[in-house]
Amino acid sequence: MDTGKNRLLMWAAIVLGFFSSIILVRNAGDASVFPAFISDPFQFSEWINQGEDWLKKNYRWFTRMIAGWIETALYTVEDFLIESPWLLILMLFILPSIAYGGLPLGLLTLVGGLFWGGVGMWEPTMQTLALMGMAVILSVFFGILLGITSAQSDRFESILKPILDTMQTMPAFVYLLPAVFFFGIGGPPAIMATMIYALPPVIRLTNLGIRQIPAETIEAAHSFGANRLQTLVKVQLPLSLPSIMLGINQTIMMALGLVVLATFIGADGLGSEVWKAIYKLRVGWSLEGGLCIVFMAIIFDRLSLALGRPKPSALPANTTRFYLLPQSFDIYPIAKIIERPIGAGWNFIAMCGQGFTQIIAVTLGSIVNLFDSVRGQAFVIGIRRHAFLVSSIALLLSISIFDHFFGIGEFLESMQFSFREPVDNAVAWLTVNPAFIAFTKGLRALVYLYFLHPLDVFLTYLPWYIVVAVLSIVSWISVGRNFALVCFCLLMFIGACDLWEQAMLTLSSVLVSVLICFIIGIPLGILSTRSKRFDMILRPVLDAMQTLPSFVYLIPVLMFFGGNIVSAVIATVIYALPPVIRLTALGIGQIPVTYTEVSSSFGGTTSQTLIKVKLPMALPSIMLGLNQAVMMALAMQVVTPLIGGVGLGREVFNALNTSNTGEGLAAGIGIVLLAIILDRLSQAWTQTQRDALGV
Amino acid sequence: MNSSTKIVCNNVWKIFGPNPEKTLAGLDHSLSRAEILEQTGHVVAVRNMSFRVEEGETFVVMGLSGSGKSTLVRCLSRLIEPTSGEVLIDNDDVIKMDAAALTNLRRTKMSMVFQHFGLFPHRRVVDNIAFGLEIRGMGKKERTDKAMEVLEMVGLSGWDQHFPRELSGGMQQRVGLARAMAVNPEVLIFDEPFSALDPLIRREMQDELLRLQKLVKKTMVFITHDFLEAIKMGDHIAIMKDGETSQIGTPEELVAEPADDYVREFTEDVPRYKVLSVAKIMQPPENVTLSDNTTTVKPDDKLEALIDLVSSSNGPLGVVDDSGELVGEINQAMVLKAMNSRS
């Protein structure tokens, strides 16, 4: 391949296209319209709606049956979570947090739980939890099953792998549309969609976990005559458990992301609280809901990661000293003032627990001793070893008994604290503050006038055939002839569905968002490689940002910028920023010191080294960041209409609101098709950069 | 077939590639392994191997890496399916066994020790050792007792509750050995068991295995790439090259009469006095007669044991077998000449 010639061709095509389109744009007075003779006979959304009607008529009993099962199970779980005394449920989360993640995680769970109750969102939180729990259980069950199968059979793996690859490039909401198509709206379709969406990581990591076990270990099992089942249960599964747990962690996080989003198809819970709040422009309310989701995400992330780590064998209190803050904070006296009393209090509780277990162990042990003295001894030791479990069960039992006689009931009125009013007031004050108005107006004008509007106009006014031609040619040069053909067909499909203008608006806001991501993200990434302290602050922030569902990002943007097109872009930028920063920092960080030394030995200044050596060498990694940012920005398009986003996302959004499955599906497919094109193109560019560097 | 023969391999072939059976059927036997790979795209890992292992002996398969020795032993228990041939264990053809019979064979008759130990990292030492028994369906108490017994035999009592990663390499392989012996198999297969260990630990483990072998007297098949180890451990040794046997014999036969240059090269580093025995170098008795004051030696004495005796005597020594008959004579010159490896 003559890459130099190809590149020249590509640039020539782009420049030519650009100039010819400017001329065409000037001459044409109106936005480009896809020809009616193609789009009129192609009534995709009509066909889908007819299909849905037909399906409803003929197979309703079947989907109803499945939905019925799921609904029954969901209501059972939901009733248990909501009807049980809140203290019992809270303890059910805190105790495993302490057992596996130590006291800090236990305290985090405690704070989170009190927050849920405190802001009066206990019930929606439990609803979200029930939805997520059901989806995760189903996902994990089927995921492990499929993972095991694909670890056993190479053929099955080779069939499954491309499916999983495709699934993971799809934006989350895409799964909601077929769920509505088959199961209507409400909890069951939300669970089905979430289950399928969250399936890939468990399958992958189960498969990987089993496959990475050394062949000799498996051979050893076979050589002792273990059959397939025995090898699986006694060797392969236990050894791949850490990997499977990592998969479950990812599944939980994905499930939470979609369950919150599933409010679009009528699922209850925190998502619907936030949605209602945003709809009524009640910022304080939405902030409370959003923070509930944030707590949930962080707690479940930490807890499921902790479950995957080998458990400390002794009671956590046996660790000599308790740290709540990072250990480097130990030099400040404030750390001791905070930590000492908590540590002491915990030690006291642990002591009580152990004392209690001791009493139980000795009592039961002496009863057993009457019959069999050897067993009795072992019994006492066994109970003592499970001191934490025994005292936990006792605690849960006593809460239940207490509730039975006295009734714990609802979350205490006196423990509630709502900060809706103050937040609303603060926002109200801010929005009339002239300095703030100047700032937001300026930013809005900057983004709108110089980025968004010109590109919007350019893309929508550009004749459709030029866009199709340019994208197809770029695909041909970057990826290959086959993909150019695919790209052409996909674009024609979007046009035939009468979605051309929306698609161009989406494309424009995605491109603008990604561009701004790079303008902000690359300097931040560079900065974090230069300053350790900055990196130390940035890292946990990015960690937290990457665990949060996309939904949450709307709230602060709404607070400060209100609802409009630019807000939608800002929310998208915030959501898609972390990978750009991360991958820039990673790309620069992994360059061997030698190259920097070479550059400075020739007298290169810091900025010369950066521009001439580091950035070019980090380019593959940065391009990967481009790929991820584009995909995340596309995924965000469905959420941003809540605060004023336009384009295909708004079509999906409106269609879901009016239960027009056909139009929703058509617009959703449109986003997916754009995703496919942009994904392949940016991947190809990443690969080109890699090849150029010989990585 | 001899009643005490434990394992017989007849014309075992193993060919790796997309279509091994067809390749074998149309194989030009005069071609070398490299030529076959080039022409058919198939790798001949084991080529027409035949040997027999007597009950209670240690049979060593020695070869360099890539010679097919690991593949060969895996064919014995069908961890790798041979392409063709016959493997008889106690006169039963392993190749013809159905899955149930094969599982039964693996559970009761043979067990294996692996190069990188193959210990299960998620199980404690005692549960590792009890694995074979657990697979058989033995109760927990019984198998734990048995495991502790074997653990003591390999000198690791007190380590039962540790995880394998907490043990040194030598100790880990002792656990591997204990795991194999816990099922009380008739045949033990060792796949380069000591090659991952330090030289000193390796020697210690070899001695340990020889000691245990005296105790339990199992039939052993032992794979190694170390000729000195082969000579130390083996009653019979098969030397493999490119999937084929170069020579099969006792250590002494290999050292005294190497079949080809390939085998001779290995024998060059061998301290010959440790391997050669009187019977191999003696000449017919000409200068000695049997009388009361003649110093005599036995035919199976190793030269190593005679060095003092020969160097202090002037004349030839008589060689007398177990029945008291004079069968030959040796002298200083003959011993010295035999110890020169280039002879």
Interface residues (C-beta under 8 A of the other chain):
Chain A: P214 E216 T217 E219 A220 A221 H222 S223 F224 G225 A226 N227 Q230 K234 V235 P238 L239 L241
Chain B: R74 S77 L79 T103 N104 L105 R106 R107 T108 M110 S111 M112 F114 Q115 H116 F117 G118 L119 F120 P121 H122 F131 G132 E134 I135 R136 R179 V183 I189
